[in-house]
């Protein structure tokens, strides 16, 4: 039984690190793409940047959820819960920003089409 527990712990550790790296990579790529689009005057820069950040945060949130599998003490559980709550709140705010940007973009397109 101890071997199985160690195996599960090792797999979980690797998955957490992998998801963290993917999340950071997605956020960095979104930031670089956002900078490129900003320099070239793309009107969808904010929307694309927000979508990239939301995707990166989703990966990082997944790693925190996996981290709950291996915590042992109440203080660790509370810390992980606080991190999950913070990342979930950030994700919610970014999705709200995406929705507003999409609505603004659609309204701008309708006004342009009407003229």
N, C-alpha and C positions, 0 to 999 in steps of 0.2 A: 504494500500500500504506500509505503514511503517513496518508492521508486516512481510510482504513478504521480504522486504529489509533486515531486521534484521535476518530473518531465513536464507536467502541466505548468508549473511555475516558470520553467525555462522557456517554454513556448509562449507563454503570456508575456514574459519580459521582451522577447524578440519581437512579438507583434506590437507591443507598446512602442518600442524604439522605431520600428518600421513606420507605424502610423504617425508618430511625431515627425520623423524626417519627411514623409510625404506631405504632411500638413505644412511644414515650414517651406518645403520646395514649392508647393502650390502658391503660398502667399508671396514668396519671393518672385516667382514667375509672373504672378498677377501684378505685383508692384512694378516690375520692369516693363511689362506690357502697358500698364497704365501710364508710365513715364513716356514711353514711345508714342502712345496715342495722344497724350497731352501735347507733346511737342508738335505732332502733326495735326493738331486741331480737331480731333475726332469728337463730335458732340456726345458720343456714347461712352466717353472715358470713365466718368463716374460710375455709370451702371456696370460696365465691364469690370472695373476695379472692385466694386462692391461684391459682384458675383464671385470673383476669384477669392476674395477674402473670406466670404461665407463658405466656399468649398474647403478652403484650408482649415478654417475653424471646425468644420464638420469632422475632418480627419483627426484633428487634435482632440475634439470632444470624444471621439471613438476611443482614442488611446486612454483618456481619463476613465471612461467607463470600464475598459479592460483592467485598469489599475485597481478598481474596486475588488477584483477577484483575488488579488494577492495581499491586500492590506490585512494587518493582524490586530492593530490596536485602535481604540476609539479615537485617539487624537489623529491618527492617519486617516481614518474614515471621515472625520470632520473636515480635514484639510482637503481631501479629494472631493468631498461633497461641495465645499466652497468653490473649488476650482471648476467643477462641473456647472454649478449655478452661474458663476461668472461667465464662463464660455457660452453657456446656453443663452444668457442675457445678451451677450455681444452678438451671437448668431441671430437672435430675434431682432435686435436693433438693425443689423445689417440687412436682414430680409425686409424689414419695414422700409428702409432706405431704398432698396431695390424696387419695391412696389411703387414708392413715390416717384422715383426716377423714371420707371416705365410709364406711369400715368402721365408725367410731364412730357416725356418724349412723344407719346401718342397724341397728346393735345397739341403739341407743336407741329406734328405731322399733319393733323387735321386742319390746323390754321393755314399751313403752307399749301395744302391741297385746295382749300377754299379760295385762295387768291390765285 
